[in-house]
Amino acid sequence: MGNLIYLKNVVTLQLDENKCNGCGTCLEVCPHAVFKMNSSHAVIQNRDACMECGACSRNCPFGAISVEANVGCAAAVINSLLGREGGACSCSIEPGNNGNAGKGGCCC
């Protein structure tokens, strides 16, 4: 299928290389080969290929990776279609809120 690119520069993915010990779990669970290994730890090789599924952050045993799953690309597309400014959604969906705006749910 090739290298998928969603929207440029909207991904929330962050890697703290100081916390990474080079175990390679992120490389194993990432469906789009966003990460690669250097001599001692993982690095982000293709941030824009990240679909923000959250597999890397949920499986990193050292807490070196953070990503806001279900925001970023999809939210940027929705906001763009609605004529809103900004590249990413600033709201969040919390369990039990049923997506209600104003109660911690998604405003999209």
N, CA and C atoms as a LAMMPS dump frame, in Angstrom:
ITEM: TIMESTEP
0
ITEM: NUMBER OF ATOMS
324
ITEM: BOX BOUNDS ff ff ff
-5.0000000000000000e+02 5.0000000000000000e+02
-5.0000000000000000e+02 5.0000000000000000e+02
-5.0000000000000000e+02 5.0000000000000000e+02
ITEM: ATOMS id mol type element x y z
1 1 1 N 0.82 -1.192 0
2 1 2 C 0 0 0
3 1 3 C 0.863 1.254 0
4 2 1 N 2.13 1.122 0.282
5 2 2 C 3.027 2.273 0.276
6 2 3 C 3.006 3.02 1.589
7 3 1 N 3.737 4.115 1.626
8 3 2 C 3.791 4.939 2.831
9 3 3 C 2.611 5.884 2.857
10 4 1 N 1.772 5.75 3.865
11 4 2 C 0.611 6.609 4.001
12 4 3 C 1.01 7.905 4.682
13 5 1 N 0.539 9.004 4.162
14 5 2 C 0.743 10.319 4.766
15 5 3 C -0.637 10.918 4.965
16 6 1 N -0.914 11.395 6.134
17 6 2 C -2.215 11.977 6.422
18 6 3 C -2.129 13.473 6.195
19 7 1 N -2.045 14.269 7.194
20 7 2 C -1.861 15.705 7.054
21 7 3 C -0.521 16.078 7.662
22 8 1 N 0.165 16.991 7.05
23 8 2 C 1.488 17.366 7.536
24 8 3 C 1.399 18.255 8.78
25 9 1 N 2.296 17.978 9.702
26 9 2 C 2.519 18.81 10.888
27 9 3 C 1.314 18.964 11.813
28 10 1 N 0.483 17.93 11.956
29 10 2 C -0.635 18.007 12.896
30 10 3 C -0.608 16.885 13.926
31 11 1 N 0.345 15.993 13.832
32 11 2 C 0.404 14.832 14.718
33 11 3 C 0.862 15.245 16.113
34 12 1 N 0.249 14.664 17.138
35 12 2 C 0.576 14.986 18.531
36 12 3 C 1.685 14.107 19.099
37 13 1 N 2.241 13.226 18.31
38 13 2 C 3.259 12.266 18.744
39 13 3 C 4.506 12.954 19.285
40 14 1 N 4.955 12.51 20.468
41 14 2 C 6.187 13.009 21.08
42 14 3 C 6.99 11.831 21.61
43 15 1 N 8.3 11.888 21.461
44 15 2 C 9.196 10.854 21.979
45 15 3 C 10.255 11.514 22.847
46 16 1 N 10.358 11.08 24.091
47 16 2 C 11.383 11.563 25.005
48 16 3 C 12.559 10.587 24.921
49 17 1 N 13.562 10.938 24.148
50 17 2 C 14.703 10.053 23.927
51 17 3 C 15.481 9.775 25.21
52 18 1 N 15.355 10.642 26.206
53 18 2 C 16.032 10.408 27.494
54 18 3 C 15.391 9.273 28.284
55 19 1 N 14.1 9.028 28.073
56 19 2 C 13.407 7.93 28.76
57 19 3 C 13.507 6.612 27.993
58 20 1 N 13.763 6.687 26.697
59 20 2 C 13.796 5.488 25.853
60 20 3 C 15.044 4.669 26.151
61 21 1 N 14.862 3.333 26.305
62 21 2 C 16.029 2.479 26.546
63 21 3 C 16.378 1.629 25.33
64 22 1 N 15.643 1.819 24.224
65 22 2 C 15.961 1.089 23.003
66 22 3 C 15.384 -0.308 22.931
67 23 1 N 14.292 -0.582 23.643
68 23 2 C 13.719 -1.93 23.65
69 23 3 C 13.099 -2.309 22.304
70 24 1 N 12.656 -1.327 21.534
71 24 2 C 12.109 -1.59 20.204
72 24 3 C 10.637 -1.945 20.167
73 25 1 N 9.949 -1.866 21.296
74 25 2 C 8.529 -2.195 21.317
75 25 3 C 7.733 -1.293 20.381
76 26 1 N 8.074 -0.028 20.326
77 26 2 C 7.344 0.906 19.464
78 26 3 C 7.461 0.515 17.992
79 27 1 N 8.615 0.006 17.595
80 27 2 C 8.79 -0.449 16.217
81 27 3 C 7.906 -1.65 15.921
82 28 1 N 7.739 -2.509 16.902
83 28 2 C 6.918 -3.714 16.722
84 28 3 C 5.436 -3.398 16.612
85 29 1 N 4.931 -2.442 17.382
86 29 2 C 3.49 -2.196 17.429
87 29 3 C 3.01 -1.118 16.468
88 30 1 N 3.901 -0.307 15.946
89 30 2 C 3.501 0.782 15.05
90 30 3 C 3.131 0.224 13.675
91 31 1 N 1.88 0.436 13.228
92 31 2 C 1.465 -0.104 11.934
93 31 3 C 2.016 0.644 10.728
94 32 1 N 2.631 1.803 10.942
95 32 2 C 3.106 2.604 9.812
96 32 3 C 4.586 2.936 9.855
97 33 1 N 5.366 2.18 10.585
98 33 2 C 6.829 2.353 10.624
99 33 3 C 7.24 3.802 10.875
100 34 1 N 6.625 4.399 11.878
101 34 2 C 6.933 5.78 12.244
102 34 3 C 8.302 5.872 12.918
103 35 1 N 8.689 4.812 13.617
104 35 2 C 9.931 4.818 14.395
105 35 3 C 11.031 4.019 13.708
106 36 1 N 12.265 4.335 14.069
107 36 2 C 13.421 3.519 13.697
108 36 3 C 14.371 3.546 14.881
109 37 1 N 15.318 2.631 14.885
110 37 2 C 16.302 2.586 15.965
111 37 3 C 17.593 3.246 15.508
112 38 1 N 18.198 4.012 16.403
113 38 2 C 19.572 4.44 16.168
114 38 3 C 20.441 3.546 17.033
115 39 1 N 21.61 3.938 17.362
116 39 2 C 22.515 3.046 18.097
117 39 3 C 22.048 2.713 19.512
118 40 1 N 21.247 3.586 20.138
119 40 2 C 20.88 3.321 21.53
120 40 3 C 19.401 3.475 21.865
121 41 1 N 18.62 4.088 21.007
122 41 2 C 17.206 4.291 21.31
123 41 3 C 16.399 4.528 20.033
124 42 1 N 15.095 4.552 20.199
125 42 2 C 14.198 4.811 19.069
126 42 3 C 14.206 6.297 18.726
127 43 1 N 13.944 6.579 17.466
128 43 2 C 13.76 7.946 16.99
129 43 3 C 12.552 7.952 16.053
130 44 1 N 11.95 9.108 15.91
131 44 2 C 10.828 9.242 14.989
132 44 3 C 11.402 9.489 13.6
133 45 1 N 11.103 8.578 12.671
134 45 2 C 11.629 8.732 11.325
135 45 3 C 10.609 9.362 10.378
136 46 1 N 9.308 9.207 10.665
137 46 2 C 8.292 9.743 9.769
138 46 3 C 7.052 10.127 10.573
139 47 1 N 7.118 11.275 11.216
140 47 2 C 6.036 11.759 12.084
141 47 3 C 4.71 11.856 11.326
142 48 1 N 4.732 12.319 10.086
143 48 2 C 3.498 12.524 9.344
144 48 3 C 2.806 11.227 8.944
145 49 1 N 3.469 10.086 9.083
146 49 2 C 2.834 8.797 8.8
147 49 3 C 2.04 8.285 9.996
148 50 1 N 2.178 8.927 11.143
149 50 2 C 1.482 8.507 12.361
150 50 3 C -0.02 8.734 12.214
151 51 1 N -0.796 7.684 12.516
152 51 2 C -2.254 7.807 12.469
153 51 3 C -2.844 7.997 13.865
154 52 1 N -1.987 8.186 14.852
155 52 2 C -2.369 8.471 16.229
156 52 3 C -3.262 7.389 16.829
157 53 1 N -2.923 6.134 16.556
158 53 2 C -3.695 5.024 17.119
159 53 3 C -3.39 4.833 18.607
160 54 1 N -2.206 5.263 19.052
161 54 2 C -1.834 5.168 20.453
162 54 3 C -1.15 3.873 20.855
163 55 1 N -0.939 2.963 19.907
164 55 2 C -0.316 1.678 20.239
165 55 3 C 1.072 1.861 20.828
166 56 1 N 1.836 2.786 20.304
167 56 2 C 3.204 2.998 20.788
168 56 3 C 3.216 3.486 22.232
169 57 1 N 2.38 4.485 22.538
170 57 2 C 2.388 5.029 23.899
171 57 3 C 1.811 4.045 24.91
172 58 1 N 0.804 3.284 24.517
173 58 2 C 0.216 2.297 25.432
174 58 3 C 1.167 1.149 25.723
175 59 1 N 2.055 0.85 24.797
176 59 2 C 2.945 -0.302 24.963
177 59 3 C 4.367 0.053 25.368
178 60 1 N 4.715 1.32 25.422
179 60 2 C 6.075 1.71 25.819
180 60 3 C 6.247 1.472 27.319
181 61 1 N 7.123 0.543 27.7
182 61 2 C 7.283 0.227 29.122
183 61 3 C 7.98 1.321 29.931
184 62 1 N 8.521 2.339 29.251
185 62 2 C 9.273 3.379 29.954
186 62 3 C 8.598 4.749 29.904
187 63 1 N 7.413 4.821 29.306
188 63 2 C 6.694 6.087 29.245
189 63 3 C 7.393 7.128 28.399
190 64 1 N 8.135 6.68 27.399
191 64 2 C 8.911 7.603 26.568
192 64 3 C 8.098 8.218 25.439
193 65 1 N 6.924 7.664 25.176
194 65 2 C 6.127 8.12 24.036
195 65 3 C 4.787 8.639 24.508
196 66 1 N 4.381 9.765 23.955
197 66 2 C 3.044 10.279 24.22
198 66 3 C 2.395 10.649 22.89
199 67 1 N 1.111 10.385 22.8
200 67 2 C 0.323 10.755 21.624
201 67 3 C -1.13 10.836 22.073
202 68 1 N -1.829 11.83 21.59
203 68 2 C -3.241 11.954 21.9
204 68 3 C -3.994 11.176 20.838
205 69 1 N -4.346 9.952 21.17
206 69 2 C -5.055 9.101 20.224
207 69 3 C -6.383 9.732 19.841
208 70 1 N -6.732 9.612 18.569
209 70 2 C -8.004 10.074 18.009
210 70 3 C -8.125 11.588 17.876
211 71 1 N -7.033 12.29 17.872
212 71 2 C -7.045 13.722 17.554
213 71 3 C -6.025 13.943 16.449
214 72 1 N -5.759 15.169 16.129
215 72 2 C -4.741 15.445 15.115
216 72 3 C -5.318 15.374 13.725
217 73 1 N -4.942 14.367 12.958
218 73 2 C -5.33 14.284 11.548
219 73 3 C -6.832 14.313 11.34
220 74 1 N -7.54 13.409 11.992
221 74 2 C -8.986 13.358 11.795
222 74 3 C -9.635 14.657 12.25
223 75 1 N -9.206 15.162 13.386
224 75 2 C -9.78 16.405 13.893
225 75 3 C -9.447 17.576 12.982
226 76 1 N -8.254 17.593 12.418
227 76 2 C -7.875 18.673 11.512
228 76 3 C -8.743 18.66 10.258
229 77 1 N -9.051 17.48 9.747
230 77 2 C -9.917 17.372 8.573
231 77 3 C -11.309 17.897 8.907
232 78 1 N -11.854 17.461 10.041
233 78 2 C -13.181 17.908 10.447
234 78 3 C -13.202 19.421 10.636
235 79 1 N -12.209 19.947 11.351
236 79 2 C -12.151 21.392 11.582
237 79 3 C -12.036 22.162 10.28
238 80 1 N -11.265 21.652 9.365
239 80 2 C -11.114 22.298 8.063
240 80 3 C -12.441 22.325 7.312
241 81 1 N -13.16 21.197 7.311
242 81 2 C -14.453 21.131 6.631
243 81 3 C -15.479 22.06 7.265
244 82 1 N -15.34 22.283 8.576
245 82 2 C -16.252 23.176 9.289
246 82 3 C -15.801 24.632 9.24
247 83 1 N -14.666 24.884 8.57
248 83 2 C -14.169 26.246 8.442
249 83 3 C -13.496 26.782 9.68
250 84 1 N -13.078 25.901 10.58
251 84 2 C -12.415 26.323 11.812
252 84 3 C -10.923 26.53 11.574
253 85 1 N -10.329 27.377 12.395
254 85 2 C -8.892 27.624 12.348
255 85 3 C -8.151 26.555 13.13
256 86 1 N -6.892 26.361 12.839
257 86 2 C -6.044 25.463 13.621
258 86 3 C -5.95 24.089 13.007
259 87 1 N -4.83 23.41 13.293
260 87 2 C -4.563 22.121 12.694
261 87 3 C -4.997 20.94 13.514
262 88 1 N -5.369 21.124 14.772
263 88 2 C -5.731 19.969 15.599
264 88 3 C -6.855 20.341 16.546
265 89 1 N -7.576 19.36 16.95
266 89 2 C -8.699 19.543 17.861
267 89 3 C -8.172 19.818 19.265
268 90 1 N -8.797 20.716 19.957
269 90 2 C -8.356 21.042 21.313
270 90 3 C -9.248 20.404 22.368
271 91 1 N -10.18 19.566 21.948
272 91 2 C -11.069 18.924 22.897
273 91 3 C -10.663 17.471 23.093
274 92 1 N -11.259 16.832 24.078
275 92 2 C -10.934 15.439 24.333
276 92 3 C -12.196 14.668 24.647
277 93 1 N -12.142 13.378 24.395
278 93 2 C -13.261 12.507 24.729
279 93 3 C -12.851 11.702 25.948
280 94 1 N -13.614 11.826 27.01
281 94 2 C -13.309 11.102 28.231
282 94 3 C -14.355 10.017 28.421
283 95 1 N -13.954 8.873 28.954
284 95 2 C -14.903 7.787 29.171
285 95 3 C -16.102 8.242 29.991
286 96 1 N -17.29 7.82 29.564
287 96 2 C -18.497 8.134 30.301
288 96 3 C -19.162 9.438 29.918
289 97 1 N -18.538 10.23 29.025
290 97 2 C -19.127 11.513 28.664
291 97 3 C -20.021 11.437 27.436
292 98 1 N -19.988 10.325 26.728
293 98 2 C -20.792 10.146 25.529
294 98 3 C -20.577 11.241 24.505
295 99 1 N -19.402 11.845 24.507
296 99 2 C -19.064 12.845 23.497
297 99 3 C -19.813 14.148 23.638
298 100 1 N -20.26 14.517 24.817
299 100 2 C -21.02 15.745 25.009
300 100 3 C -20.104 16.945 25.139
301 101 1 N -20.274 17.912 24.262
302 101 2 C -19.485 19.134 24.318
303 101 3 C -19.784 19.859 25.612
304 102 1 N -18.776 20.502 26.16
305 102 2 C -18.956 21.262 27.394
306 102 3 C -18.832 20.415 28.641
307 103 1 N -18.747 19.114 28.493
308 103 2 C -18.611 18.224 29.645
309 103 3 C -17.363 17.359 29.497
310 104 1 N -16.328 17.915 28.838
311 104 2 C -15.106 17.164 28.622
312 104 3 C -15.174 16.305 27.363
313 105 1 N -16.306 16.359 26.662
314 105 2 C -16.463 15.585 25.434
315 105 3 C -15.963 16.343 24.238
316 106 1 N -16.029 15.722 23.109
317 106 2 C -15.518 16.337 21.891
318 106 3 C -16.452 17.425 21.409
319 107 1 N -15.869 18.538 21.003
320 107 2 C -16.664 19.662 20.53
321 107 3 C -16.871 19.605 19.03
322 108 1 N -16.307 18.615 18.363
323 108 2 C -16.381 18.545 16.899
324 108 3 C -17.726 18.072 16.448
